[in-house]
Amino acid sequence: MRKKYILSLLITLACLTGQAQVQPTSALVGSWNGKLNFGSMSLTLVLHLEQADGYVVATLDSPDQGAKGIPAKKEYLSDDSVAVNVESIGMTYRAGLKDGKLVGKFMQNGMSLPLVLTRGDVPEHKRPQKPQPPYPYTTKEVTFKNEKDGATLAGTLTYPVGYDAQAKKKPTVVLFVSGSGLQNRDEELMGHSPFLVIADFLARQGIASLRYDDRTVGASVGGDTSKATTEDYMRDAQAGIEFLRSQKQFGKVGLLGHSEGGAIAFLLGARKKADFLISLAGPGVKGDTLLAAQNNRIMELSGQPGKVTTAMLRQQPDVQKTPWLQWFINYDPSADIRNTRCPVFALNGDRDCQVISSQNLTAIQRLLPKSKQNLVKEYPGLNHLFQHSTTGLPAEYASIEETISPEVLDDISRWLHSLK
């Protein structure tokens, strides 16, 4: 629910496909970047015109959506004008050179917006929290298998600082489970690596972790993805928990799930597979209700009326043809939350516009069995990635240097150490 199924975004460049076309050399060769403004939102776009074997190849980047190298079809290219399009979404950009800038129009599905590009690429955003080697702890590359689905998952097992295999007391270990869309083990998104940041922090606090590439991503192989649902990905996570228990190196074995990973956490919690759960912006209401609210919140923050209903959502073509969405919109986590008896830390940011805290965290708090070890907490100003944010819109994720709030990291560590 972080990037793949944000249905209301106007510009979905991360999903684009197209056939690149070429043109003999042009004075416009190079990179051009600018901001596309619509409503209260803006989106950084980069047009690359690159020389390749005597021709110019056009590609687009949308850094704010984590999309790079999108092939663009050339309509026209000269020394002072350019026109490119991506037919699959009805997008065209036409511009002329004026005072050293490309001044033109971005058009899509009847919408026309001014877009001025200046020469040069967009500098990479700083990510100050990203850990840099050498690390004061040991890591190990491991694999484990989900036999039923034919998936072999590859990941990084991180031991805590000062780990001693001969010590009588064994450390707690946390399995990380990512959100919707296929993710690598660091849950990398727009230059952020939240799972790497959390794993590093926990290791320095005496807590082990295992983060893994989703099936077919990175070093993980096998397992169907075309028809996979949250239940299939739950079996991958269950295989990870069983692997950790089989190592005989750890004490408590639990799960930290982000977004869809939070749903997987409660699915496994209800099945008594984990010793504890951490739900980072996990769902607390039925999928169609969550997605309708998500669409409406994003549209409202973008200056548009939010009038999507669950009935309208169910009629979307993507819902009709996508097994993941068909399963998710019908999934109600209420029973799984009620049947989760292990300790739970459920948290969310009040500016999360993808899994809305007032809707989902409130439901989780109401449904969870009463326990002194449970903790439900809402964080002011944090978005879906638990960054301090201005609006909470996904378009902000890339421009925010912070990967995850230090307060959230401290609270996760403190809560885990509190478990008896």
TIROGU-670382 format. One record per atom (N, C-alpha, C): residue in one letter; x, y, z. Coordinates in steps of 0.001 Angstrom, whole numbers, plus 500000, padded with zeros to 6 digits. Layout:
% TIROGU-670382
aXYZ/...
END
This chain:
% TIROGU-670382
m500826498799500000/m500000500000500000/m500858501247500000/r502170501115499690/r503021502271499676/r503139502864498309/k503285502019497267/k503555502641495982/k502816502006494834/k502530500719494915/k501997500039493741/k500514500294493543/y499781500499494635/y498338500605494509/y497803501947495011/i498537503020494753/i498030504352495044/i497242504775493817/l495963504443493772/l495181504560492552/l494868505995492177/s494934506928493117/s494463508272492827/s495542509211492325/l496804508804492295/l497832509701491805/l497588510033490343/l497730511293490005/l497479511709488628/l498534511199487676/i499781511166488138/i500893510815487266/i501488509514487765/t501362508442487015/t501843507146487468/t503027506707486610/l504050507533486594/l505198507255485737/l505942505983486132/a505815505567487402/a506527504374487826/a506055503140487097/c504898503187486455/c504332502018485784/c504478502098484268/l505179503106483750/l505170503328482319/l505994502301481557/t505511502014480351/t506298501243479412/t506162501916478062/g507096501693477195/g507020502311475878/g508212501929475046/q508151502246473775/q509226501892472864/q510040503138472557/a511315503132472953/a512161504285472689/a512413504427471198/q512440505656470710/q512811505911469329/q514050506792469303/v514714506843468163/v516001507501468086/v515965508587467027/q516971509462467091/q517060510592466187/q518534510965466075/p519021511375464897/p520394511864464802/p520636512985465799/t521896513302466007/t522302514191467090/t521569515525467121/s521458516082468336/s520751517348468548/s521521518170469576/a521395519501469486/a522027520378470468/a521381520245471840/l520227519587471918/l519530519418473182/l519997518200473967/v520973517461473435/v521477516276474133/v521896516647475555/g521473515829476507/g521771516054477914/g520550515792478761/s520613516178480026/s519499515984480957/s518842517314481261/w517517517268481391/w516709518447481662/w515729518123482775/n515628518980483782/n514749518678484913/n513875519864485263/g512724519566485879/g511813520617486308/g510705520064487172/k509872520949487701/k508767520581488575/k507447520727487825/l506647519652487855/l505293519698487323/l504354519987488486/n503682521116488439/n502794521524489527/n501347521267489156/f500610520586490053/f499182520367489848/f498500520393491204/g497563521342491346/g496945521537492641/g497984521974493655/s497958521353494821/s498942521663495860/s500156520757495781/m500198519903494758/m501286518942494630/m502256519358493535/s503463518833493622/s504431518990492548/s505180517679492374/l505669517458491178/l506351516215490841/l507576516550490018/t508732516089490444/t509962516309489687/t510020515365488504/l510285515903487324/l510460515106486117/l511818515423485503/v512447514420484942/v513736514587484275/v513653513957482891/l513970514733481879/l514039514245480506/l515501514065480135/h515851512848479731/h517212512551479285/h517208512392477770/l518057513124477097/l518303512968475658/l519760512565475527/e519978511289475302/e521326510739475387/e521805510206474040/q523060510481473746/q523683509990472521/q523972508507472654/a523552507726471671/a523781506275471701/a523972505774470279/d525204505384469952/d525521504837468613/d525102505798467499/g525379507071467685/g525085508042466643/g523657508549466627/y522861508151467599/y521476508592467672/y521196509153469060/v520064509812469181/v519624510333470472/v518455509494470973/v518602508989472180/v517563508174472813/v516919508989473930/a515603508992473981/a514873509761474992/a514333508847476090/t514577509247477340/t514000508547478488/t513546509579479516/l512658509146480398/l512140510003481464/l512433509393482822/d512671510257483811/d512739509847485207/d511652510580485985/s511098509904486979/s510225510543487958/s510799510219489335/p511829510971489772/p512533510631491016/p511620510560492234/d510595511409492269/d509697511405493427/d508879510125493515/q508800509382492415/q508079508110492413/q509031506923492276/g510337507197492330/g511317506130492262/g511410505470490906/a511050506196489834/a511063505623488480/a512182506257487663/k512987505402487025/k514101505885486220/k514140505154484886/g514647505858483867/g514891505237482570/g513645504783481846/i512541505531481958/i511297505155481287/i511419505489479805/p511285504514478911/p511410504808477474/p510333505782477004/a510730506762476233/a509795507757475685/a509882507744474162/k508760507764473517/k508704507749472057/k508875509163471519/k509760509324470544/k510037510633469975/k509012510987468912/e508432512188469046/e507592512724467979/e508375513703467111/y509230514516467764/y509998515517467027/y511217515899467846/l512332516122467177/l513546516558467852/l514397517366466890/s514754518571467286/s515654519420466501/s516643520052467465/d517346521083467030/d518285521754467922/d517605522701468896/d516327523004468678/d515656523936469593/d514236523529469969/s513823522306469614/s512470521844469950/s512475520337470199/v511543519901471024/v511432518475471299/v509977518143471611/a509556516951471201/a508238516416471555/a508387514921471785/v507993514466472965/v508061513044473291/v506724512622473876/n506420511314473782/n505178510839474399/n505334509419474912/v504447509088475808/v504312507725476316/v502868507332476054/e502651506563474993/e501311506274474503/e500459505522475509/s501082504663476324/s500303503805477220/s499488504590478233/i499890505836478550/i499106506640479491/i498664507960478861/g498803508069477540/g498347509258476848/g499068510521477259/m500384510411477516/m501171511538477984/m502059512078476881/t502093513402476727/t502955514058475742/t503605515285476373/y504867515509475988/y505544516744476377/y506116517380475123/r505724518635474870/r506225519401473731/r506808520711474239/a508024521031473798/a508683522229474301/a509641522808473273/g509912524102473445/g510892524792472633/g511942525443473510/l513138525648472959/l514236526239473707/l514059527758473769/k514051528323474983/k513904529758475165/k514751530199476351/d515696531079476081/d516605531585477123/d517288530441477867/g517677529411477131/g518406528293477707/g517562527276478436/k516232527436478394/k515333526497479056/k514367525887478055/l513916524675478349/l512856524062477553/l511518524496478149/v510783525295477412/v509507525834477869/v508397525142477092/g507531524417477793/g506529523659477057/g505334523259477878/k504597522291477333/k503361521803477932/k503447520305478175/f503004519913479361/f502825518506479712/f501344518210479549/m501016517225478714/m499611516893478448/m499345515424478738/q498211515184479403/q497821513812479712/q496316513740479894/n495691512901479072/n494255512627479196/n493414513900479309/g493680514846478416/g492915516083478387/g493406517159479325/m494381516846480176/m494939517822481097/m496186518439480471/s496320519742480554/s497474520441480006/s498071521332481087/l499362521131481381/l500034521879482433/l501358522424481910/p501743523630482304/p503059524139481901/p504175523357482581/l505242523119481843/l506402522429482403/l507665523020481797/v508454523659482629/v509720524264482203/v510862523419482740/l511744523021481843/l512888522197482219/l514181522984482044/t515058522877483019/t516374523497482934/t517429522417482754/r518522522777482127/r519544521782481822/r520207521275483100/g520393519972483159/g521050519350484301/g520181518287484947/d520823517319485567/d520113516268486269/d519776516737487678/v518901516013488329/v518533516329489707/v519565515701490641/p520182516477491512/p521154515885492432/p520490514867493347/e521220513831493687/e520671512804494569/e520396513393495945/h519276512952496533/h518929513427497863/h519847512786498905/k520136513538499948/k520949513010501037/k520123512043501873/r520767510998502336/r520128510008503201/r521029509801504421/p521031510760505351/p521997510733506455/p521862509547507393/q520692508914507452/q520519507783508373/q521000506457507781/k521302506425506496/k521701505162505881/k523041504693506449/p523077503497507032/p524315503005507651/p525420502813506615/q526628503077507035/q527785502900506168/q528770501942506831/p529337501004506057/p530328500101506644/p531611500861506979/p532446500291507857/p532302498979508501/p531289499020509650/y530574497909509829/y529566497813510870/y530162497161512120/p529684497546513304/p530196496955514544/p529514495637514911/y528931494979513941/y528216493731514179/y528414492818512972/t527984491584513121/t528173490566512083/t526881490340511317/t526997490172510012/t525853489798509190/t526163488500508450/k525110487824508034/k525263486552507327/k524213486462506235/e524647486086505033/e523698485890503937/e523068484510504074/v521742484440504035/v521033483181504252/v519933483019503209/t519445481802503074/t518262481530502264/t517331480617503055/f516039480727502769/f515057479816503344/f513967479584502302/k513214478505502456/k512281478090501410/k510838478060501875/n509977478554501020/n508540478336501133/n508238477199500163/e508215475985500685/e508095474797499838/e506780474776499062/k505690475181499699/k504386475105499053/k504331475945497781/d504953477127497811/d504886478032496664/d506133477971495784/g507080477126496155/g508278476998495337/g509148478236495332/a509156478971496441/a509934480206496529/a511122480011497454/t512297480447496987/t513495480472497816/t513830481929498093/l513746482304499348/l513942483693499745/l515351483886500268/a516014484938499781/a517378485255500196/a517364486507501055/g518168486503502106/g518148487659502990/g519429487844503765/t519409488849504625/t520548489187505482/t520148489009506935/l520846488101507604/l520659487877509031/l521666488765509762/t521177489675510567/t522037490621511279/t522072490254512754/y523281489929513232/y523467489611514650/y523718490898515426/p523327490943516684/p523545492167517461/p525013492382517812/v525340493607518140/v526692493940518584/v527057493068519784/g528240492466519734/g528716491636520839/g528073490266520921/y527454489806519825/y526771488501519843/y527751487386520200/d527337486542521128/d528143485398521566/d527279484151521459/a527628483285520511/a526837482075520286/a526820481165521503/q527822481299522386/q527909480423523550/q527191480989524771/a526715482229524647/a526055482850525791/a524761482125526137/k524449482090527425/k523252481383527864/k521982482093527400/k521982483432527506/k520816484202527086/k520904484495525599/k519882484102524876/k519869484288523425/k519093485554523061/p519564486263522043/p518916487529521696/p517564487338521012/t516716488331521131/t515481488401520370/t515826488630518900/v515014488059518012/v515216488273516578/v513899488697515934/v514007489618514987/v512838490189514317/v512923489906512823/l511851489334512262/l511740489152510819/l511030490364510234/f511618490988509211/f511012492152508570/f510195491717507359/v508985492243507241/v508096491934506108/v507652493242505472/s507887493384504182/s507662494648503483/s506203494859503116/g505918496051502587/g504583496407502154/g504292495953500746/s503186496418500173/s502724495949498873/s503678496358497766/g503671495571496704/g504653495739495646/g505892494958496027/l506588494440495034/l507765493618495309/l508935494500495732/q509493494198496896/q510548495021497512/q511823494208497702/n512954494921497746/n514177494230498138/n514266494189499662/r515286493546500165/r515390493289501609/r515480494570502450/d515935495663501848/d516028496930502573/d514747497743502474/e513743497211501761/e512507497923501463/e512839499265500805/e513783499221499876/e514316500438499265/e513252501162498458/l513146502466498687/l512156503293498019/l512680504712497921/m512874505188496672/m513301506565496431/m514566506920497203/g515502506012497223/g516772506246497898/g516764505955499380/h515591505731499950/h515484505367501361/h515589503858501520/s516195503415502613/s516322501988502924/s515874501758504362/p514561501863504621/p514095501824506011/p514429500546506758/f514340499388506100/f514632498146506811/f516117498054507166/l516986498550506317/l518411498577506635/l518661499481507837/v518004500640507861/v518170501575508977/v517678500942510278/i516524500273510244/i515984499655511455/i516874498506511917/a517321497663510962/a518178496526511320/a519468496999511976/d520074498040511423/d521307498590511983/d521062499115513399/f519978499851513577/f519674500412514890/f519450499304515915/l518659498295515555/l518370497218516503/l519621496427516862/a520494496196515880/a521730495458516157/a522569496181517202/r522577497489517137/r523339498277518103/r522666498294519481/q521397497857519519/q520655497781520780/q520523496338521280/g521274495413520677/g521290494034521156/g520206493142520588/i519617493531519455/i518499492777518871/i518862492329517462/a518647491048517176/a518953490481515857/a517781490694514904/s518039490542513607/s516960490688512623/s517279489921511352/l516240489626510608/l516364489024509282/l515471489802508334/r516088490365507301/r515330491035506242/r515623490302504948/y514604490163504085/y514774489326502901/y514178489987501664/d514713489619500507/d514163490064499231/d512840489350498994/d511820490090498579/d510566489444498215/d510794488480497053/r509903487524496903/r510045486530495835/r510263487198494470/t511199486674493710/t511623487123492370/t512426488418492391/v512659489007493566/v513424490245493663/v514827489941494172/g515823490671493664/g517186490499494156/g517660489071494008/a518095488482495126/a518629487115495092/a517556486063495363/s516301486467495569/s515222485497495796/s514694484989494465/v514397483700494414/v513948483086493165/v512720482222493418/g511951482009492332/g510795481123492394/g509595481791493033/g508481481087492962/g507243481611493515/g506506482466492508/d505245482185492301/d504440482964491364/d504179484356491929/t504241485377491091/t503880486730491513/t502673487258490746/s502394486684489582/s501299487195488759/s499944486998489428/k499794485932490202/k498526485642490858/k498639485654492378/a499787486072492885/a500027486015494327/a499171487029495075/t498701486635496245/t497943487509497133/t498696487644498448/t498128488394499360/t498750488576500669/t498937487246501386/e498028486293501175/e498170484977501799/e499408484243501301/d499718484393500005/d500933483771499470/d502172484382500118/y502186485708500220/y503333486373500836/y503406486079502335/m502261485779502950/m502256485338504342/m503034484039504495/r502886483128503534/r503612481852503624/r505113482067503481/d505517483059502698/d506940483388502634/d507443483820504010/a506675484712504662/a507066485198505982/a507064484070507011/q506082483184506928/q506029482052507858/q507261481175507697/a507693480988506448/a508908480212506205/a510113480887506859/g510127482229506857/g511215482951507505/g511217482748509008/i510038482772509624/i509949482543511062/i510401481130511410/e509958480161510612/e510350478771510864/e511853478587510694/f512435479286509733/f513882479228509550/f514601479771510780/l514150480895511290/l514809481489512458/l514709480576513669/r513572479949513864/r513432479018514996/r514366477821514825/s514540477374513591/s515374476196513339/s516849476447513623/q517259477710513660/q518676478017513879/q519107477809515330/k518162477790516264/k518452477578517694/k519418478626518247/q519441479794517622/q520373480839518040/q519689481993518765/f518349481959518792/f517621483126519264/f516611482769520342/g516215483785521093/g515169483616522092/g513820483816521441/k513207484962521688/k511920485254521071/k512082485523519581/v511125485001518800/v511124485185517346/v509821485886516971/g509945487092516445/g508755487857516098/g508864488502514739/l507899489350514446/l507761489896513095/l507479491389513151/l508141492131512283/l507870493548512060/l507378493700510633/g506122494143510462/g505555494277509128/g505141495710508854/h505492496192507671/h505121497545507272/h503991497487506264/s502919498246506504/s501800498358505576/s501183496977505324/e501251496445504091/e500738495092503872/e501430494101504800/g502702494356505113/g503416493505506058/g502752493480507423/g502044494580507779/g501293494594509019/g500101493650508977/a499468493543507794/a498381492571507622/a498925491154507769/i500096490910507172/i500730489596507281/i501073489285508735/a501490490306509480/a501797490102510893/a500582489560511646/f499412490162511426/f498218489698512140/f497716488355511611/l497892488095510330/l497546486771509802/l498344485691510524/l499640485945510740/l500486484963511423/l500269484999512931/g499935486176513459/g499650486261514883/g498429485447515264/a497401485518514448/a496191484745514713/a496445483248514625/r497462482864513853/r497823481447513702/r498872481016514720/k499199481928515656/k500137481642516753/k501532481259516241/k501986481939515207/k503292481630514624/k504420482511515158/a504080483633515815/a505103484578516252/a504994484822517752/d506125485165518359/d506149485479519790/d505741486927520056/f505832487777519053/f505423489180519175/f505248489741517769/l504531490865517678/l504303491515516387/l504511493018516517/i505080493618515468/i505144495068515343/i504476495431514027/s503395496199514099/s502645496609512919/s502934498075512628/l503732498324511592/l504043499680511156/l503017500085510096/a502047500886510477/a501004501342509545/a500285500171508884/g499947499179509678/g499221498028509153/g497723498292509086/p496999497552508232/p495554497747508090/p494787497281509319/g493728498041509635/g492838497640510717/g491403497499510265/v491141497848508984/v489786497775508438/v489817497009507119/k488651496692506610/k488533495950505368/k489226496687504221/g489782495917503287/g490606496490502235/g489921497536501383/d488658497295500989/d487997498287500138/d487769499596500887/t487489499496502181/t487304500693503001/t488611501466503123/l489703500737503336/l491019501372503454/l491394502091502168/l491238501417501014/l491672501992499740/l490794503164499310/a489504503104499603/a488641504236499278/a489050505465500087/a489317505268501381/a489755506377502226/a491114506901501773/q491995506007501374/q493313506395500867/q493183507283499638/n492383506842498678/n492164507620497462/n491606508998497786/n490601509044498644/n489962510314498968/n490915511265499684/r491712510744500616/r492650511600501342/r493690512194500395/i494240511364499508/i495258511854498578/i494661512882497622/m493451512624497141/m492803513574496237/m492519514904496937/e492048514834498170/e491748516059498913/e493013516876499166/l494090516202499530/l495355516897499757/l495933517462498465/s495486516907497336/s495944517382496031/s495031518459495456/g494050518872496251/g493165519942495814/g491982519483494994/q491641518201495050/q490510517661494308/q489472517114495283/p488224517035494859/p487213516442495735/p487418514934495866/g487370514443497085/g487509513012497322/g486154512362497455/k485703511725496398/k484354511155496381/k484340509681496007/v485470508993496180/v485541507576495827/v484813506747496879/t483929505882496425/t483227504964497316/t483783503565497132/t483452502673498049/t483917501288497905/t483331500654496648/a482098501019496304/a481483500477495084/a482239500945493841/m482620502206493813/m483387502736492685/m484744502045492595/l485355501839493748/l486664501189493782/l486595499786493192/r485548499065493527/r485419497695493053/r485200497612491544/q484757498713490933/q484539498726489487/q485795499115488704/q486863499479489409/q488093499857488732/q488626498675487918/p489084498906486691/p489635497816485875/p490787497075486559/d491636497814487271/d492759497171487953/d492278496166488991/v491177496484489648/v490638495572490656/v490123494304489999/q489479494448488853/q488891493307488164/q489948492319487666/k491108492817487321/k492105491945486682/k493319491623487550/t493370492149488772/t494543491946489624/t494198491063490805/p494712489823490857/p494396488922491968/p494734489519493329/w495852490240493424/w496231490835494718/w495138491780495200/l494667492652494307/l493634493609494687/l492304492924494977/q491959491913494178/q490708491193494409/q490693490595495812/w491830490022496219/w491909489441497559/w491882490539498614/f492675491583498395/f492854492593499427/f491574493371499716/i490831493738498686/i489632494546498949/i488586493763499730/n488655492450499681/n487695491613500405/n488196491174501775/y489464491471502066/y490038491001503331/y489685491943504473/d489077491382505504/d488772492113506731/d489670491552507840/p490594492361508374/p491549491847509362/p490980491708510771/s489719492044510964/s489154492101512317/s489345490806513091/a489008489690512471/a489096488406513184/a490535488063513525/d491451488340512600/d492858488031512862/d493409488899513982/i493012490170514035/i493470491047515116/i492912490562516448/r491626490214516472/r491000489724517715/r491669488445518221/n492130487612517296/n492689486306517669/n494198486332517867/t494802487497517841/t496239487617518079/t496481487789519573/r497096486794520181/r497297486791521628/r498712487160522047/c499638487179521124/c501007487552521470/c501099489068521642/p502149489586522266/p502300491037522426/p502364491753521076/v501722492918521007/v501643493687519762/v502021495142520026/f502864495685519168/f503118497126519127/f502606497612517775/a501503498355517784/a500907498900516560/a501110500405516554/l501678500929515483/l501965502354515404/l501643502902514030/n501397504200513994/n501043504878512754/n501312506362512925/g501464507067511797/g501630508506511819/g500315509196511501/d500067510352512126/d498780511000511889/d498715511702510538/r499840511758509784/r499812512306508432/r499920511211507375/d499771509975507791/d499758508865506835/d498484508970506002/c498619509162504686/c497421509256503843/c497237507991503011/q497985506940503308/q497803505662502617/q497125504639503515/v497553504540504755/v496840503740505761/v496505504727506871/i495326505299506801/i494977506451507629/i494846506039509096/s495612506719509926/s495720506346511331/s494386506391512056/s493625507456511873/s492357507603512601/s491375506495512257/q491558505894511106/q490677504797510681/q491247503447511105/n492500503210510807/n493085501879510977/n493665501631512362/l494429502579512887/l495015502376514214/l493929502338515281/t492906503150515097/t491772503141516029/t491088501773516036/a490935501190514849/a490302499867514765/a491172498802515425/i492471498868515198/i493380497894515818/i493307497983517336/q493305499204517863/q493232499384519310/q491933498803519871/r490848498981519159/r489551498465519610/r489498496939519567/l490138496350518572/l490014494912518330/l491024494063519113/l492173494631519433/l493217493844520100/l492751493338521470/p493059492089521791/p492790491604523142/p493550492450524170/k492962492659525320/k493592493477526346/k494846492790526888/s495925493561526933/s497184493032527454/s498077494191527860/k498743494046529018/k499658495082529483/k500873495211528568/q501132494175527782/q502300494216526905/q502003494870525556/n500733495049525235/n500382495697523971/n500606497201524061/l501015497778522929/l501212499221522846/l500657499701521510/v499785500689521553/v499223501313520352/v499560502794520425/k500242503302519386/k500729504682519469/k500631505392518129/e500114506618518170/e500063507476516996/e501114508574517144/y501827508851516044/y502915509821516070/y502523511083515281/p502511512233515937/p502169513479515242/p503187513812514145/g502669514214512986/g503519514719511912/g504184513681511047/l503992512389511340/l504684511351510569/l503792510821509451/n504427510473508329/n503710509955507166/n503749508422507140/h503434507859505998/h503357506399505880/h504711505714506053/l505777506434505768/l507125505884505964/l507692506251507332/f506891506909508155/f507301507365509478/f508386508431509406/q508287509259508359/q509117510444508232/q508351511652508767/h509060512630509310/h508428513912509619/h508105514595508298/s506848514993508119/s506389515441506809/s505577516715506918/t505304517314505759/t504488518522505698/t503029518196505423/t502784517374504388/t501410516994504037/t501144515502504231/g502185514691504134/g502015513237504164/g501875512622502795/l501787513439501745/l501611512918500390/l502832512121499945/p502614511053499166/p503744510252498675/p504765511057497879/a504330512152497248/a505256512968496467/a506353513576497328/e506159513614498653/e507173514174499551/e508266513178499928/y508000511892499772/y508901510878500317/y510356511094499892/a510564511337498606/a511926511438498090/a512649512671498600/s511931513787498745/s512588515043499116/s512913515124500600/i512309514283501425/i512597514271502863/i513874513480503101/e514845514096503756/e516122513416503995/e515994512313505046/e515152512524506025/e514971511534507085/e514351510261506521/t514897509107506867/t514338507828506431/t513265507337507393/i513505507481508681/i512516507064509681/i512781507843510962/s511716508215511646/s511823509026512855/s512666508332513930/p513645509020514501/p514423508437515605/p513557508024516787/e512452508756517032/e511558508393518123/e510948507016517886/v510586506725516638/v510026505417516301/v511073504325516535/l512295504568516108/l513367503591516322/l513563503327517813/d513606504396518611/d513784504232520054/d512628503451520668/d511408503762520244/d510243503091520818/d510217501606520461/i510598501263519233/i510636499847518840/i511630499094519708/s512830499653519859/s513855499003520683/s513411498885522134/r512869499963522676/r512448499962524080/r511338498936524314/w510389498864523384/w509281497913523536/w509795496471523467/l510691496199522538/l511216494839522416/l511973494430523689/h512720495356524254/h513454495036525485/h512510494859526671/s511292495399526566/s510341495291527682/s509659493920527736/l509737493166526653/l509048491871526591/l509745490865527504/k508980490176528276/k509535489187529207/k509479487782528611/
END
